[in-house]
Amino acid sequence: MTYHALARKYRPSTFEEMVGQEHVTGTLRAALRNGKLSHAYLFSGPRGCGKTTVARLLAKALNCAVGAADLPCGVCDSCKGIAAGTWLDVLEIDAASHTGVDNIRELRDMAQYSPTKGQCRVFIIDEVHMLSKGAFNALLKILEEPPARVFFFFATTEPNRIPRTILSRCQRFDFRLLTRDELTARLEEIVATEGMTIDPGALRLVVSQAEGSMRDAQSLLDQVLAACEGAVTEQAVVDLFGLVQSDLFRELNDAILTHDAAAALRIADRVAGAGQSLDDFAAQLVGNLRNLMLLRIDPALAAGISLPEEQISVLRGQAEGFAAQDLLVLLERATRGFERIHRSTQPRVVLEALLVELALLESRVLLSDLVRRLDALGVVGAPATGGGNPRSAGKSTPSRSAPATGGAHTTSGHAAARVSAAPAPPRVAEAIGPEDLPTVSAGGEVFQAAAACTVSGWAGFIEAMLATSPGIAACLMEGIPAERDDRIALTYPVEKEFQLQRLRQDLALLETEARTHLGRKLVLELVDGDHQARTDHREDLRRAVAPTENEALDNERRKDATLDSLVDLIDGEAIPDAEREDWLRRPGGDSAS
């Protein structure tokens, strides 16, 4: 007798047998009972979640002459014919192999004829997004005005590729992936019906590999049952699918916690030596770090982890040794490493490099947290003694559980040494004062030019204009403000006449914004001025509006003496965000940033 795959044998034959799509089947059954079924539906969602099955059930319900409106009997000629794919009034088309205009024109011509045997003519188009643009255009008219008793059911995994003109003519239902509990319950029923037994651990692995797809779960179970003559064990599933034992990841977690790169490399050798897929191992590594992150943030999230309770208990203990921000970094590195391994011609080398990187990754600590720690120890601000590089001072083993949440980083292993202070980064130049600037003429009166910081609110005014009118703000930055009484004269040298004329075109807007932000009126003039003073002013304004990383750090150091002492103590420097990850990978890249 011909063997039928489990995915075909246990395909739902009624709406009640559908698992996990109640939000779809409930609405459709209500529409059938009330006679309000639309002529066109689009079923979208991941693979193997029941889209085509629901379309067939609708076709049965529309043509069944025995059962209730929403309960096809499954035994009449039409129900049996539709299930077997031989009923003439129900045509199922694979759009991947029928993409052209001629195919759709043929379908459109068939739709004009009355049903031959059944009550309705139904067209089911699977993977409808594969149709060509011309084929979609050929569908438009018949979708908008279909003949009586003609229905169209479309299924797709990529609804974003379907033209909006088609979407607007259909009712759309989005199918979801199934939960672990839903998959597990259904597979247990199938195993019992087949007269087989399977260990809970083995069933868990099958469900995990299915990733929410019922068809994938049934196909994997079919493979497992065929490979095992007796009871299906967890080890049998591991061997069959080339999975990695969970014990191996627990060893790897310990290696990362203790910074043992040699142990991490030995694990890579064991995986490669066993002939297991390095690509799959890297994917499972990402899942392992994700599990640690969930348990570290909230142990109650263990419900979202597909592992036995005893393994979750071990992982919970390991998660306590990590800081949440460290797990985020590890997860990000592992994800990026998986992508490199997936497309690499030397996956073993890339995997080994990834595991060493994870094992040697230093813990992240906020400078503010380090300040508090050193302050408690009496280190920050203490007289400097001795010499040498702070990185060479007695290191302690970095802890993965250092409390930090982002921002500027340093490692926790260089905190307690008293070292001579390195030269501080250069301070921001002092703002030029009124006595250093020339006098300028504006509107027949004499004003004294001023730097941005000596005109109250000027830098804030420039920032506001940058947000709303960047072009005007750029022209404003070329002029020097000078103030007297309730007016501000903005003066420009002759070579900046273009900027001045540009501002005069929007003078009404400028005066309104100036009164709003400064409470004063602007006077625009062209003058001959000191070019050096103008250059100094523009640089001073740039520092106020858009400081560099070093300038921002210097500003914070002037406000906080403790931070100033700490940066001197550890020879810290500001690093741009775009360069930070590359800098951290360099040998010795462990100073504050």
C-alpha positions as CSV (number, residue, x, y, z in Angstrom):
1,M,0.0,0.0,0.0
2,T,1.3,3.5,-0.9
3,Y,2.6,5.3,2.1
4,H,1.2,8.8,2.7
5,A,3.4,11.4,4.5
6,L,2.1,12.6,7.8
7,A,1.7,16.1,6.5
8,R,-0.8,14.8,3.9
9,K,-2.4,12.1,6.1
10,Y,-3.2,14.4,8.9
11,R,-4.2,17.5,6.9
12,P,-7.3,19.1,8.5
13,S,-10.5,18.0,6.8
14,T,-12.8,20.3,8.9
15,F,-12.5,23.7,10.4
16,E,-12.4,22.2,13.9
17,E,-9.2,20.3,13.1
18,M,-7.4,23.5,12.2
19,V,-4.8,24.3,14.9
20,G,-4.0,27.8,16.0
21,Q,-5.8,30.0,13.4
22,E,-9.0,30.6,15.3
23,H,-9.0,34.3,14.4
24,V,-9.3,33.3,10.7
25,T,-11.5,30.2,10.8
26,G,-13.9,31.8,13.3
27,T,-14.5,34.8,11.0
28,L,-14.9,32.7,7.8
29,R,-17.3,30.3,9.5
30,A,-19.5,33.2,10.6
31,A,-19.4,34.6,7.0
32,L,-20.5,31.1,5.7
33,R,-23.4,30.8,8.2
34,N,-24.6,34.3,7.4
35,G,-24.2,34.1,3.7
36,K,-21.7,37.0,3.6
37,L,-18.6,35.3,2.2
38,S,-16.7,37.6,0.0
39,H,-15.8,36.7,-3.6
40,A,-12.0,37.2,-3.1
41,Y,-9.7,36.4,-0.1
42,L,-6.0,36.8,0.4
43,F,-4.4,34.4,3.0
44,S,-0.9,35.6,3.9
45,G,1.6,34.2,6.4
46,P,4.6,32.0,7.0
47,R,5.0,28.6,5.3
48,G,3.1,25.6,6.6
49,C,0.6,27.4,8.8
50,G,-2.6,26.4,7.0
51,K,-3.3,29.0,4.2
52,T,-4.0,26.5,1.4
53,T,-5.8,24.2,3.7
54,V,-8.3,26.9,4.8
55,A,-8.8,27.7,1.1
56,R,-9.7,24.1,0.4
57,L,-12.0,23.9,3.4
58,L,-13.8,27.0,2.1
59,A,-14.2,25.3,-1.3
60,K,-15.6,22.2,0.4
61,A,-18.1,24.3,2.4
62,L,-19.2,26.2,-0.8
63,N,-19.8,23.0,-2.7
64,C,-21.0,20.5,0.0
65,A,-24.6,19.6,-0.5
66,V,-25.0,17.6,2.8
67,G,-23.3,19.3,5.7
68,A,-24.2,22.6,7.3
69,A,-23.0,25.9,5.8
70,D,-19.8,26.0,7.8
71,L,-19.4,22.2,8.3
72,P,-18.5,20.3,5.1
73,C,-19.4,16.6,5.6
74,G,-16.2,15.2,4.1
75,V,-18.0,12.2,2.6
76,C,-20.0,13.5,-0.3
77,D,-18.7,13.4,-3.9
78,S,-17.7,17.1,-3.9
79,C,-15.8,16.9,-0.5
80,K,-13.9,13.8,-1.6
81,G,-13.2,15.2,-5.0
82,I,-11.9,18.5,-3.6
83,A,-9.7,16.6,-1.1
84,A,-8.3,14.5,-3.9
85,G,-7.9,17.4,-6.3
86,T,-10.2,16.0,-8.9
87,W,-13.3,18.2,-8.6
88,L,-13.6,20.1,-11.9
89,D,-15.2,23.2,-10.3
90,V,-12.3,23.8,-7.9
91,L,-9.0,24.7,-9.7
92,E,-5.9,25.0,-7.7
93,I,-3.0,26.8,-9.5
94,D,0.6,27.2,-8.5
95,A,1.5,30.7,-9.5
96,A,5.2,29.9,-9.5
97,S,4.7,27.8,-12.6
98,H,1.8,29.8,-14.1
99,T,3.1,33.3,-14.0
100,G,2.2,34.6,-17.4
101,V,-0.7,36.6,-18.8
102,D,-1.9,33.7,-20.9
103,N,-2.4,31.5,-17.8
104,I,-4.6,34.2,-16.2
105,R,-6.5,34.8,-19.4
106,E,-7.3,31.1,-19.6
107,L,-8.5,31.2,-15.9
108,R,-10.6,34.3,-16.7
109,D,-12.3,32.5,-19.6
110,M,-13.0,29.5,-17.4
111,A,-14.6,31.7,-14.8
112,Q,-17.3,32.8,-17.3
113,Y,-18.8,29.2,-17.4
114,S,-21.3,27.9,-14.9
115,P,-20.2,25.2,-12.4
116,T,-20.4,21.7,-14.0
117,K,-21.2,19.6,-10.9
118,G,-21.0,21.7,-7.8
119,Q,-22.7,24.9,-6.7
120,C,-19.7,27.2,-7.0
121,R,-16.6,27.6,-9.1
122,V,-13.5,28.2,-6.9
123,F,-10.0,29.2,-8.0
124,I,-7.2,28.8,-5.5
125,I,-3.9,30.5,-6.5
126,D,-1.0,29.5,-4.3
127,E,2.1,31.8,-4.0
128,V,0.2,34.5,-5.9
129,H,3.0,37.0,-5.5
130,M,4.9,35.1,-8.2
131,L,2.5,36.3,-10.9
132,S,3.9,38.8,-13.4
133,K,2.8,42.4,-13.6
134,G,0.8,41.6,-16.7
135,A,-0.9,38.6,-15.1
136,F,-2.0,40.8,-12.1
137,N,-3.4,43.4,-14.5
138,A,-5.4,40.6,-16.3
139,L,-6.9,39.7,-12.9
140,L,-8.2,43.2,-12.0
141,K,-11.5,43.3,-13.9
142,I,-12.7,39.9,-13.0
143,L,-11.8,40.5,-9.4
144,E,-13.8,43.7,-9.3
145,E,-16.8,42.3,-11.1
146,P,-16.7,38.5,-10.8
147,P,-19.5,36.3,-12.4
148,A,-22.0,34.8,-10.0
149,R,-20.9,31.9,-7.9
150,V,-17.2,32.4,-8.6
151,F,-14.7,32.7,-5.8
152,F,-11.0,33.5,-5.7
153,F,-8.7,32.4,-2.8
154,F,-5.1,33.6,-2.9
155,A,-2.3,32.3,-0.7
156,T,1.1,34.0,-0.3
157,T,4.1,34.2,2.0
158,E,5.1,37.6,0.6
159,P,2.0,40.0,0.6
160,N,4.3,43.0,0.2
161,R,4.9,41.9,-3.4
162,I,1.3,42.0,-4.4
163,P,0.1,45.2,-6.1
164,R,-2.2,47.4,-4.1
165,T,-4.8,47.3,-6.9
166,I,-5.1,43.5,-6.1
167,L,-5.0,44.0,-2.4
168,S,-7.8,46.5,-2.5
169,R,-10.1,44.0,-4.2
170,C,-9.6,41.2,-1.6
171,Q,-10.3,40.6,2.1
172,R,-7.0,39.8,3.8
173,F,-6.3,37.4,6.6
174,D,-2.9,37.1,8.2
175,F,-2.0,33.6,9.5
176,R,0.5,33.3,12.4
177,L,3.1,30.7,13.4
178,L,2.0,28.2,15.9
179,T,3.1,28.1,19.5
180,R,5.2,25.3,21.0
181,D,2.2,24.1,23.0
182,E,0.0,24.0,20.0
183,L,2.6,22.1,17.9
184,T,3.4,19.7,20.8
185,A,-0.2,18.8,21.5
186,R,-0.9,18.1,17.8
187,L,2.3,16.0,17.4
188,E,1.4,14.0,20.5
189,E,-1.9,13.1,19.0
190,I,-0.3,12.0,15.7
191,V,2.3,9.9,17.6
192,A,-0.4,8.2,19.6
193,T,-2.5,7.5,16.5
194,E,0.5,6.0,14.8
195,G,1.1,3.7,17.8
196,M,4.6,5.1,18.5
197,T,6.2,6.6,21.6
198,I,8.5,9.5,21.8
199,D,10.5,11.0,24.7
200,P,9.5,14.5,25.8
201,G,13.0,15.7,25.1
202,A,12.9,14.3,21.6
203,L,9.5,15.9,20.9
204,R,10.8,19.2,22.2
205,L,13.7,19.1,19.7
206,V,11.3,18.3,16.8
207,V,9.1,21.3,17.8
208,S,12.1,23.6,18.2
209,Q,13.3,22.7,14.7
210,A,9.9,23.3,13.2
211,E,10.0,27.0,14.1
212,G,6.2,27.3,14.4
213,S,5.3,25.6,11.1
214,M,2.8,22.7,11.4
215,R,3.8,21.2,8.1
216,D,7.5,21.4,9.0
217,A,6.8,19.8,12.4
218,Q,4.9,16.9,10.8
219,S,7.6,16.4,8.1
220,L,10.3,16.3,10.8
221,L,8.2,13.9,12.9
222,D,7.7,11.7,9.9
223,Q,11.5,11.5,9.4
224,V,12.1,10.7,13.1
225,L,9.5,8.0,13.2
226,A,10.8,6.4,10.1
227,A,14.4,6.3,11.5
228,C,13.5,4.8,14.9
229,E,12.0,1.4,15.2
230,G,11.2,1.6,18.9
231,A,10.7,4.6,21.2
232,V,12.2,7.8,19.8
233,T,14.9,9.2,22.2
234,E,16.4,12.6,22.4
235,Q,19.8,11.3,21.4
236,A,18.3,9.8,18.3
237,V,16.9,13.1,17.3
238,V,20.2,14.8,18.0
239,D,22.1,12.3,15.8
240,L,19.5,12.4,13.1
241,F,19.5,16.2,12.6
242,G,23.1,16.8,13.5
243,L,22.2,19.0,16.5
244,V,24.5,20.1,19.3
245,Q,24.0,18.7,22.8
246,S,22.9,21.3,25.3
247,D,25.9,20.3,27.5
248,L,28.2,21.7,24.9
249,F,26.7,25.2,25.2
250,R,26.8,25.0,29.0
251,E,30.6,24.4,28.7
252,L,30.9,27.3,26.2
253,N,29.0,29.6,28.6
254,D,31.5,28.7,31.3
255,A,34.4,29.4,29.0
256,I,33.0,32.9,28.1
257,L,32.4,33.6,31.8
258,T,36.0,32.7,32.7
259,H,37.6,34.2,29.6
260,D,39.0,30.8,28.7
261,A,39.7,31.1,24.9
262,A,41.5,27.7,24.9
263,A,38.3,25.9,26.1
264,A,36.3,27.8,23.5
265,L,38.6,26.5,20.8
266,R,38.4,23.0,22.0
267,I,34.6,23.2,21.8
268,A,34.9,24.4,18.1
269,D,37.2,21.4,17.4
270,R,34.7,19.0,18.9
271,V,31.9,20.4,16.8
272,A,33.9,20.2,13.6
273,G,35.4,16.8,14.5
274,A,31.9,15.4,14.9
275,G,31.0,16.5,11.4
276,Q,28.2,18.8,12.7
277,S,27.1,21.7,10.6
278,L,29.1,24.8,11.7
279,D,26.3,26.9,10.3
280,D,23.7,25.2,12.5
281,F,26.0,25.4,15.5
282,A,26.4,29.2,15.1
283,A,22.6,29.6,14.8
284,Q,22.1,27.6,18.0
285,L,24.8,29.7,19.7
286,V,22.7,32.8,19.0
287,G,19.7,31.0,20.5
288,N,21.8,30.0,23.6
289,L,22.8,33.6,24.2
290,R,19.3,34.7,23.7
291,N,18.1,32.3,26.4
292,L,20.8,33.7,28.8
293,M,19.6,37.2,28.1
294,L,16.0,36.4,28.8
295,L,16.9,34.7,32.1
296,R,19.2,37.5,33.1
297,I,16.6,40.2,32.5
298,D,13.6,38.3,34.0
299,P,13.7,34.7,35.2
300,A,9.9,34.5,34.5
301,L,10.7,34.7,30.8
302,A,11.8,31.1,31.0
303,A,8.4,30.2,29.6
304,G,9.7,31.4,26.2
305,I,12.6,29.0,26.3
306,S,12.2,25.6,24.6
307,L,14.3,23.6,27.0
308,P,13.7,21.1,29.8
309,E,13.3,22.6,33.3
310,E,16.6,21.1,34.6
311,Q,18.5,22.7,31.7
312,I,16.8,26.0,32.2
313,S,17.8,25.8,35.9
314,V,21.5,25.5,34.9
315,L,21.2,28.3,32.4
316,R,19.5,30.5,35.1
317,G,22.6,30.1,37.3
318,Q,25.0,30.9,34.5
319,A,22.9,34.0,33.5
320,E,23.5,35.5,36.9
321,G,27.2,35.7,36.1
322,F,26.6,38.0,33.1
323,A,25.6,41.6,33.0
324,A,22.6,42.4,30.8
325,Q,24.6,44.8,28.6
326,D,27.4,42.2,28.2
327,L,24.8,39.7,26.9
328,L,23.5,42.2,24.5
329,V,27.1,42.7,23.1
330,L,27.7,39.0,23.0
331,L,24.4,38.4,21.2
332,E,25.2,41.1,18.7
333,R,28.7,39.6,18.0
334,A,27.3,36.1,17.7
335,T,24.6,37.2,15.3
336,R,27.1,39.0,13.1
337,G,29.4,36.0,13.3
338,F,26.6,33.6,12.2
339,E,26.1,35.8,9.1
340,R,29.8,35.6,8.3
341,I,30.0,31.8,8.9
342,H,26.9,31.3,6.7
343,R,28.6,32.9,3.6
344,S,32.2,32.0,4.3
345,T,34.3,29.5,2.4
346,Q,36.3,28.8,5.6
347,P,33.5,28.5,8.2
348,R,35.7,26.7,10.8
349,V,38.2,29.5,10.9
350,V,35.5,32.1,11.2
351,L,33.8,30.1,14.0
352,E,37.1,29.7,15.9
353,A,37.7,33.5,15.6
354,L,34.1,34.2,16.8
355,L,34.4,31.9,19.9
356,V,37.8,33.4,20.9
357,E,36.3,36.9,20.4
358,L,33.3,36.0,22.7
359,A,35.6,34.5,25.3
360,L,38.0,37.5,25.5
361,L,35.3,40.2,25.2
362,E,35.8,42.6,28.1
363,S,32.9,43.7,30.3
364,R,31.3,47.1,29.8
365,V,31.3,49.6,32.7
366,L,30.0,53.2,32.7
367,L,32.5,55.9,33.6
368,S,30.0,57.2,36.1
369,D,29.8,53.8,37.8
370,L,33.6,53.6,37.8
371,V,33.8,57.1,39.3
372,R,31.6,56.0,42.2
373,R,33.6,52.8,42.8
374,L,36.9,54.7,42.8
375,D,35.5,57.4,44.9
376,A,34.5,54.8,47.5
377,L,38.0,53.5,47.5
378,G,39.5,56.9,47.8
379,V,41.4,56.6,44.5
380,V,39.9,59.4,42.4
381,G,41.5,62.7,43.3
382,A,44.3,61.1,45.3
383,P,47.8,62.3,44.8
384,A,49.5,60.5,41.9
385,T,52.5,58.4,42.8
386,G,54.7,56.2,40.8
387,G,54.7,56.0,37.0
388,G,53.9,53.9,34.1
389,N,51.0,53.0,32.0
390,P,47.7,52.3,33.9
391,R,47.1,49.3,31.7
392,S,50.2,47.7,33.1
393,A,49.2,48.2,36.7
394,G,48.0,45.1,38.5
395,K,45.0,43.7,36.7
396,S,42.2,41.9,38.4
397,T,40.1,39.4,36.5
398,P,37.3,41.3,34.8
399,S,33.8,40.5,36.0
400,R,30.9,39.8,33.6
401,S,28.5,41.2,36.1
402,A,29.6,44.8,36.3
403,P,26.5,47.0,36.5
404,A,26.3,49.2,33.5
405,T,23.8,50.2,30.9
406,G,25.6,51.7,28.0
407,G,27.3,55.1,27.3
408,A,31.0,55.6,27.7
409,H,32.8,52.3,28.4
410,T,35.9,51.0,30.2
411,T,36.9,47.6,31.5
412,S,36.6,46.8,35.1
413,G,40.1,45.3,35.5
414,H,42.1,48.6,35.7
415,A,40.4,50.4,38.5
416,A,42.5,50.2,41.6
417,A,46.0,51.3,40.5
418,R,47.4,54.8,41.6
419,V,49.4,56.0,38.6
420,S,50.8,59.4,37.5
421,A,48.3,61.4,35.6
422,A,48.8,61.5,31.8
423,P,48.7,64.9,30.1
424,A,45.1,66.0,29.9
425,P,43.5,66.5,26.5
426,P,43.8,70.1,25.3
427,R,41.1,72.3,26.7
428,V,38.6,74.1,24.5
429,A,39.9,77.5,23.6
430,E,38.5,80.3,25.9
431,A,35.7,82.3,24.2
432,I,36.9,85.6,22.8
433,G,35.8,88.5,24.9
434,P,34.3,91.8,24.0
435,E,37.6,93.6,24.5
436,D,39.2,91.4,21.8
437,L,36.7,92.2,19.1
438,P,36.6,95.2,16.7
439,T,33.8,97.8,16.7
440,V,31.6,97.8,13.6
441,S,29.1,100.2,12.1
442,A,25.5,99.2,11.6
443,G,22.7,101.6,10.6
444,G,24.9,104.7,11.4
445,E,25.5,103.5,15.0
446,V,28.6,102.0,16.6
447,F,28.3,98.5,18.0
448,Q,30.9,96.3,19.6
449,A,31.1,92.9,18.0
450,A,30.6,89.9,20.3
451,A,31.3,86.2,20.3
452,A,28.4,83.8,20.2
453,C,28.7,83.0,23.9
454,T,28.6,86.7,24.8
455,V,25.3,87.4,23.0
456,S,22.7,85.8,25.3
457,G,20.9,83.0,23.6
458,W,22.7,83.3,20.2
459,A,23.9,79.7,20.1
460,G,20.4,78.5,21.0
461,F,18.9,80.7,18.3
462,I,21.3,79.1,15.7
463,E,20.4,75.6,16.9
464,A,16.7,76.4,16.6
465,M,17.2,77.7,13.0
466,L,19.2,74.6,12.1
467,A,16.3,72.4,13.0
468,T,13.7,74.4,11.0
469,S,15.7,76.3,8.3
470,P,19.2,74.8,7.8
471,G,20.0,77.1,4.8
472,I,19.2,80.2,6.8
473,A,21.2,78.9,9.8
474,A,24.2,78.3,7.7
475,C,24.1,82.0,6.5
476,L,23.6,83.2,10.1
477,M,26.8,81.4,11.2
478,E,28.9,83.5,8.7
479,G,28.0,86.8,10.5
480,I,29.2,88.3,13.8
481,P,26.5,89.5,16.2
482,A,26.9,92.8,18.1
483,E,24.3,94.0,20.5
484,R,23.2,97.3,21.9
485,D,20.0,98.1,23.8
486,D,17.2,95.9,22.3
487,R,18.9,95.2,18.9
488,I,21.4,92.8,17.5
489,A,23.5,93.9,14.5
490,L,24.6,90.9,12.4
491,T,27.6,92.1,10.3
492,Y,29.1,90.5,7.3
493,P,32.3,91.3,5.3
494,V,32.0,92.2,1.7
495,E,33.0,88.7,0.5
496,K,30.0,87.3,2.3
497,E,27.5,89.5,0.5
498,F,25.7,86.4,-0.9
499,Q,24.8,85.2,2.6
500,L,23.6,88.6,3.6
501,Q,21.3,88.9,0.5
502,R,20.0,85.4,1.2
503,L,19.0,86.5,4.7
504,R,17.4,89.7,3.5
505,Q,15.0,87.6,1.4
506,D,13.7,86.0,4.6
507,L,14.0,89.1,6.8
508,A,10.4,88.9,8.0
509,L,10.9,85.3,9.2
510,L,14.3,86.2,10.8
511,E,12.8,89.1,12.8
512,T,9.9,86.9,14.0
513,E,12.3,84.0,15.0
514,A,14.7,86.5,16.6
515,R,12.0,88.1,18.7
516,T,10.8,84.6,19.7
517,H,14.2,83.2,20.8
518,L,16.1,86.3,21.7
519,G,13.5,88.9,22.5
520,R,15.3,91.4,20.3
521,K,15.4,92.7,16.7
522,L,18.0,91.9,14.1
523,V,19.8,94.5,12.1
524,L,21.7,93.2,9.0
525,E,24.7,95.2,7.7
526,L,27.7,94.7,5.4
527,V,30.9,96.0,7.1
528,D,34.7,95.7,6.9
529,G,35.8,93.7,9.9
530,D,38.7,91.9,11.4
531,H,38.9,88.6,9.6
532,Q,40.7,86.9,12.5
533,A,38.0,87.9,14.9
534,R,35.4,86.6,12.5
535,T,37.2,83.3,12.2
536,D,37.4,82.9,15.9
537,H,33.8,83.7,16.3
538,R,32.7,81.1,13.8
539,E,34.8,78.4,15.5
540,D,33.5,79.4,18.9
541,L,29.9,79.2,17.5
542,R,30.6,75.8,16.0
543,R,31.9,74.5,19.3
544,A,28.7,75.7,21.0
545,V,26.3,74.3,18.4
546,A,28.0,71.1,17.3
547,P,31.0,70.1,19.5
548,T,33.2,67.2,18.6
549,E,33.5,64.2,21.0
550,N,36.6,65.6,22.6
551,E,35.1,69.0,23.0
552,A,32.0,67.5,24.6
553,L,34.2,65.5,26.9
554,D,36.2,68.6,27.8
555,N,33.0,70.5,28.6
556,E,31.9,67.7,31.0
557,R,35.3,67.6,32.6
558,R,35.1,71.4,33.4
559,K,31.7,70.7,35.1
560,D,32.8,67.7,37.0
561,A,36.2,67.6,38.9
562,T,35.9,64.0,39.7
563,L,35.4,63.0,36.1
564,D,38.3,65.3,35.1
565,S,40.6,63.4,37.6
566,L,39.3,60.0,36.4
567,V,40.0,60.8,32.7
568,D,43.5,62.0,33.7
569,L,44.0,58.9,35.8
570,I,43.2,56.3,33.1
571,D,44.5,58.4,30.2
572,G,41.0,58.3,28.6
573,E,40.0,59.8,25.3
574,A,36.7,60.3,23.5
575,I,36.1,58.0,20.6
576,P,33.5,58.7,17.8
577,D,30.6,56.2,17.9
578,A,31.4,55.2,14.3
579,E,34.9,54.1,15.3
580,R,34.2,52.7,18.8
581,E,33.6,49.0,17.8
582,D,36.7,48.9,15.6
583,W,38.7,50.5,18.3
584,L,37.6,48.1,20.9
585,R,38.8,45.2,18.8
586,R,42.4,46.5,18.7
587,P,44.9,44.9,21.1
588,G,44.8,46.9,24.3
589,G,41.6,48.7,23.3
590,D,40.4,48.7,26.9
591,S,40.7,52.3,28.1
592,A,37.7,54.5,28.9
593,S,35.9,55.9,25.9
